[in-house]
Amino acid sequence: MTLSRLPILGLSALLMVSACSKTKPFDWDLRTGHGALDTSGAALRATDARPAADANGVLSYPTYQAAVAQRGDTVASVAARVGLPADQLAKYNGLNPGDSLREGETLALPARVAATPTASTATPGAVDVSSIATTALDRVGTTTPVAAQPNKPAGTEPVRHQVKRGETAFSIARIYNISARSIADWNGLGPDLEVREGQFLIIPTANASPPPKDPVDVETVPGAGSPTPEPPSAKKPLPAEKPAKASEKPAPAADLGKDRTAASASRFTMPVNGKVIRAYVKKKNDGIDIAAAAGSSVKAAADGTIAAITKDTQGTPIVVIRHADGILTVYAGVDGLKVAKGDKVSKGQAIAVVRAGDPAFVHFEIRKGVDSVDPMSYLQ
């Protein structure tokens, strides 16, 4: 008789769960009630974005460092880039030197490394112009909110958590009262959010204030219904309609095309006359490559100030110009500089010439703060 009641009891339990879900989302972890820890609101706690790594993919904090993998990386290739023995880096992270890594995956560094590219850590013959330009921008600095890191008390850094046996991304997230997704984003976890025993995780730093609660999430008493939103006209009445008289002629429509052309023409111009031979792809090619004859004039894309002049590992000059609205432009593959740091330049003013090469081209970037944007959206 007991066995025959099991299906009925199971059905009753499902009906109870269904009834509860109509008033409040069911907590599948059974963490609510009877004084248990309720972490159902943990995901509402906003976290900061992970800070940008340097040109070698290194995140540096006062007491530890981590390396961020690029697409196609293995443990060995990351070790070569940061200048550490592959077996040492692999052992410290519980991996093998030949293990493949996901793009964005972090590895804890067993020893401190230089935080900027050097001749000893750069791959011979492979100069990443975008990475070098980013390093130049780091030296320039910026006052835009995009580039600024979240304000934290001096000396603080994200907590580093070493995964213990039996822990998951979800259980670790509950410990720090943040979402598992933010841990995945900061550490480059896979879609299954899998972590391994001994793995070092950087715990995202939480914002001071959570995002405002969506009105649809407001809890109501069962049977009371959802609160009715107040219409805008309840605070400010709608303006009285004034129908046009038949005798009145409608005002001529504004020529939006003319205004748009005038506004856009005052923005940015191509730094050199030529064909784009390599398009913008974020985080792969953070600008465009423009083919041009060697010795051709390279011009400032807009009015601004020369913020920095640096060189890549082959000694090729890189020019960075700061413009209004926190915009920076970067010019690489140039030679014969005609400007110096601190000079004011106007749109179309010659700043250098195209460096000889096969092919000869100028690498051009537009950045909002330090975040790259597609130059073609600014150029005419």
C-alpha positions in Angstrom: 0.0 0.0 0.0 2.9 2.3 0.7 4.3 1.7 -2.7 1.0 2.5 -4.4 0.9 5.9 -2.7 4.3 7.0 -4.0 3.0 8.3 -7.4 0.3 10.3 -5.6 2.7 11.8 -3.2 5.0 12.7 -6.0 2.2 14.4 -7.9 1.2 16.3 -4.7 4.8 17.5 -4.3 4.8 18.8 -7.9 1.5 20.6 -7.4 2.9 22.2 -4.2 6.0 23.4 -6.1 3.8 24.7 -9.0 1.6 26.6 -6.5 4.6 28.2 -4.9 6.1 29.2 -8.2 3.0 31.3 -9.0 3.7 33.6 -6.1 7.5 33.5 -5.9 10.2 31.8 -8.1 11.1 28.4 -6.7 14.6 28.2 -5.2 16.0 25.0 -6.6 18.9 25.1 -4.2 16.4 25.0 -1.2 18.2 27.9 0.5 15.2 29.9 1.7 13.1 29.5 4.9 13.9 28.2 8.4 16.7 30.7 8.8 18.7 29.2 5.9 21.1 31.5 4.0 19.2 33.2 1.2 21.5 34.1 -1.7 18.7 34.5 -4.2 19.6 38.2 -4.5 23.3 37.6 -5.1 23.0 38.0 -8.8 21.6 41.5 -8.4 24.8 42.7 -7.0 26.6 44.4 -9.8 30.3 43.8 -10.4 33.0 45.9 -12.1 34.4 44.9 -15.5 37.7 43.1 -15.4 40.6 45.6 -15.8 42.4 45.6 -19.2 45.6 43.6 -19.4 48.8 45.0 -20.7 50.3 44.3 -24.2 51.5 40.8 -23.0 48.1 40.0 -21.5 49.3 40.4 -17.9 47.0 41.6 -15.1 49.1 43.1 -12.3 48.1 43.6 -8.7 50.2 44.4 -5.6 50.5 40.8 -4.4 49.9 38.7 -7.5 49.7 38.6 -11.3 47.7 36.7 -13.8 48.0 36.2 -17.6 45.0 36.4 -20.0 45.1 33.9 -22.8 44.6 35.0 -26.4 42.8 33.0 -29.2 44.8 29.9 -30.1 47.0 30.1 -27.0 48.4 27.1 -25.1 50.0 27.1 -21.7 53.4 27.0 -23.4 52.7 30.0 -25.7 51.5 32.1 -22.7 54.6 31.2 -20.8 56.8 32.3 -23.7 55.0 35.6 -24.0 55.3 36.5 -20.3 58.9 35.1 -20.0 58.3 32.1 -17.6 59.2 28.4 -18.0 56.3 26.5 -19.5 56.5 23.6 -17.1 56.5 26.0 -14.1 53.5 27.9 -15.3 51.7 24.6 -16.1 52.4 23.0 -12.8 51.3 26.1 -10.8 47.9 26.0 -12.6 47.4 22.2 -12.6 47.8 22.0 -16.4 50.2 20.6 -19.0 52.4 22.8 -21.1 50.6 21.7 -24.3 47.0 22.2 -23.0 44.9 24.6 -25.1 43.3 27.6 -23.5 40.1 29.5 -24.1 40.4 33.1 -25.3 40.2 35.2 -22.1 41.1 32.4 -19.7 43.3 33.5 -16.9 46.4 31.7 -15.5 48.0 32.6 -12.2 51.7 33.5 -12.5 54.0 31.7 -10.1 56.6 34.6 -10.3 56.4 38.3 -10.9 57.1 39.4 -14.5 57.5 42.7 -16.3 54.2 44.4 -16.8 55.1 45.9 -20.2 56.6 44.4 -23.4 60.3 44.1 -23.6 62.7 42.9 -26.3 63.3 39.6 -24.3 59.6 38.8 -24.1 58.5 39.9 -27.6 58.3 37.2 -30.3 61.1 37.8 -32.8 59.9 39.1 -36.1 56.3 39.5 -34.9 55.4 43.1 -34.1 51.8 43.6 -33.1 51.2 47.3 -34.0 47.9 47.4 -32.1 49.5 46.1 -28.9 52.3 48.6 -29.1 49.9 51.4 -29.7 47.9 50.4 -26.7 51.1 50.5 -24.6 51.7 54.0 -25.9 48.1 55.0 -24.9 48.8 53.7 -21.4 51.7 56.1 -21.1 49.6 59.0 -22.5 46.7 58.6 -20.0 43.2 59.9 -20.4 40.5 61.7 -18.5 37.6 59.8 -20.0 35.5 57.5 -17.8 36.0 54.7 -20.2 39.8 54.5 -19.5 39.6 55.2 -15.8 39.6 52.2 -13.5 36.9 52.0 -10.8 37.8 54.1 -7.7 39.0 51.7 -5.0 40.7 52.4 -1.7 44.5 52.6 -2.0 46.2 49.2 -1.6 43.1 47.1 -2.4 42.9 44.4 -5.1 40.5 41.7 -6.2 40.5 38.6 -3.9 42.1 35.5 -5.4 40.4 32.2 -4.6 41.9 28.8 -5.0 39.3 26.2 -5.8 38.9 23.4 -3.2 37.6 19.9 -3.9 33.9 19.9 -4.4 33.6 23.6 -5.1 31.8 24.9 -8.1 31.5 28.4 -9.7 28.1 28.7 -8.1 29.2 27.7 -4.6 32.1 30.1 -4.8 29.8 32.9 -6.1 27.6 32.4 -3.0 30.7 32.8 -0.7 31.4 36.3 -2.1 27.8 37.2 -2.8 28.2 37.8 -6.5 27.0 36.0 -9.6 28.7 33.0 -11.1 28.5 34.6 -14.5 30.7 37.5 -13.3 33.3 34.9 -12.1 33.1 33.3 -15.5 33.6 36.6 -17.3 36.6 37.6 -15.2 38.4 34.2 -15.5 37.4 33.1 -19.0 35.4 30.0 -17.9 33.7 27.9 -20.5 29.9 27.7 -21.1 29.6 25.0 -18.4 31.3 27.2 -15.8 33.6 24.3 -14.9 36.4 24.9 -12.5 39.1 22.5 -11.4 40.6 21.7 -8.0 43.6 24.0 -7.3 42.6 26.5 -9.9 43.2 30.2 -9.0 40.1 32.4 -9.7 40.1 36.2 -9.5 37.0 37.3 -7.7 35.3 40.3 -9.3 35.0 43.4 -7.3 31.5 44.5 -6.5 30.1 47.9 -7.3 29.0 50.0 -4.3 25.3 50.1 -5.3 23.2 47.4 -6.9 21.2 48.2 -10.1 17.7 49.5 -9.5 15.1 46.8 -9.2 12.9 46.3 -12.2 9.2 47.1 -11.6 8.2 43.6 -12.8 10.2 42.1 -9.9 8.2 43.9 -7.2 6.6 41.3 -5.0 2.9 41.6 -4.3 0.6 39.8 -1.9 -1.0 36.7 -3.5 -4.4 37.8 -5.0 -3.6 41.5 -4.9 -2.5 41.7 -8.5 0.4 43.6 -10.0 0.7 47.3 -9.3 -0.5 49.5 -12.1 2.1 51.9 -13.4 1.3 55.6 -13.2 0.8 57.1 -16.7 2.9 60.1 -17.6 -0.2 62.3 -18.0 -1.0 61.8 -14.3 1.9 64.2 -13.4 1.9 66.4 -16.5 -1.2 66.8 -18.7 -0.9 66.3 -22.4 -0.6 69.5 -24.4 -3.8 70.7 -26.0 -4.1 69.9 -29.6 -4.0 72.9 -32.0 -5.1 71.6 -35.4 -3.7 73.6 -38.3 -6.1 75.8 -40.3 -6.7 74.9 -43.9 -5.6 78.3 -44.9 -2.2 78.0 -43.2 0.7 76.6 -45.3 2.9 73.9 -43.6 6.4 74.9 -42.7 9.1 73.6 -45.1 10.8 70.4 -43.9 14.3 70.8 -42.6 17.1 69.5 -44.9 18.4 66.8 -42.5 20.8 65.5 -45.1 22.5 68.9 -45.4 22.8 69.3 -41.7 24.2 65.8 -41.3 26.8 66.3 -44.0 28.0 69.5 -42.5 28.3 68.0 -39.0 30.0 64.9 -40.2 32.4 66.8 -42.4 33.7 68.6 -39.3 34.7 65.3 -37.6 37.5 63.1 -39.0 39.2 62.7 -42.3 41.4 59.9 -43.7 45.0 60.4 -42.6 46.4 59.3 -46.0 45.0 58.8 -49.5 44.8 55.1 -50.2 42.9 51.9 -50.1 42.0 50.1 -46.9 43.8 46.7 -47.2 42.9 45.4 -43.7 39.6 46.1 -42.0 38.9 46.8 -38.3 38.3 43.7 -36.2 38.0 44.4 -32.4 40.8 42.9 -30.4 42.4 41.4 -33.5 43.1 44.5 -35.6 42.0 47.5 -33.5 42.3 49.9 -36.5 42.6 49.9 -40.3 45.6 49.5 -42.5 45.6 52.0 -45.4 48.0 51.3 -48.4 49.8 54.4 -49.7 53.0 55.2 -51.6 56.1 55.5 -49.4 56.8 59.2 -48.7 53.1 60.2 -49.0 52.0 62.8 -46.5 50.2 61.5 -43.3 47.8 64.1 -42.0 46.0 64.6 -38.6 42.5 63.2 -38.8 41.1 66.1 -36.8 42.1 69.0 -34.6 44.0 68.0 -31.5 47.2 67.9 -29.5 50.2 65.5 -29.9 49.8 63.4 -26.8 52.6 61.0 -27.3 55.3 59.9 -29.7 56.8 56.5 -29.1 58.4 53.6 -31.1 57.7 50.0 -31.6 60.3 47.2 -31.2 61.7 47.9 -34.7 62.1 51.6 -34.0 59.1 52.7 -36.1 57.5 55.9 -34.8 53.9 55.8 -33.4 52.0 59.1 -33.0 49.1 59.5 -30.7 46.8 62.6 -31.0 44.3 63.6 -28.3 41.1 65.2 -29.6 37.9 66.6 -28.1 35.4 64.3 -26.3 38.1 62.0 -25.0 38.9 60.6 -28.5 42.5 59.5 -29.4 43.9 58.7 -32.8 46.9 56.5 -33.4 49.2 56.6 -36.4 51.7 53.8 -37.0 53.9 52.8 -40.0 55.1 56.4 -40.4 58.4 58.1 -40.7 59.8 61.7 -41.1 57.9 63.2 -38.2 57.0 66.8 -38.5 55.5 67.3 -35.0 56.6 66.9 -31.4 54.8 66.0 -28.2 52.6 68.8 -27.0 52.2 70.5 -30.5 48.7 71.7 -31.5 47.7 70.3 -34.9 44.7 71.1 -37.1 42.7 68.7 -39.2 44.6 67.8 -42.4 47.9 69.1 -41.1 50.9 66.9 -42.2 52.4 65.1 -39.2 54.6 62.6 -40.9 55.1 60.6 -44.1 54.4 57.0 -45.0 57.2 54.7 -44.1 58.7 52.5 -46.9 57.6 48.9 -46.8 56.3 46.0 -48.9 53.5 47.0 -48.9 53.8 50.5 -47.6 50.8 51.4 -45.4 49.6 53.4 -42.4 48.0 51.7 -39.4 45.3 54.0 -38.1 43.2 53.7 -34.9 40.5 55.7 -33.3 39.9 55.1 -29.6 37.3 56.4 -27.1 39.5 56.4 -24.0 41.5 53.2 -24.5 38.7 51.2 -26.1 39.0 50.9 -29.9 36.2 51.8 -32.2 35.8 51.2 -35.9 37.5 54.2 -37.7 35.2 53.9 -40.7 32.2 55.1 -38.5 34.1 58.4 -38.0 35.7 58.8 -41.4 34.3 60.4 -44.5 
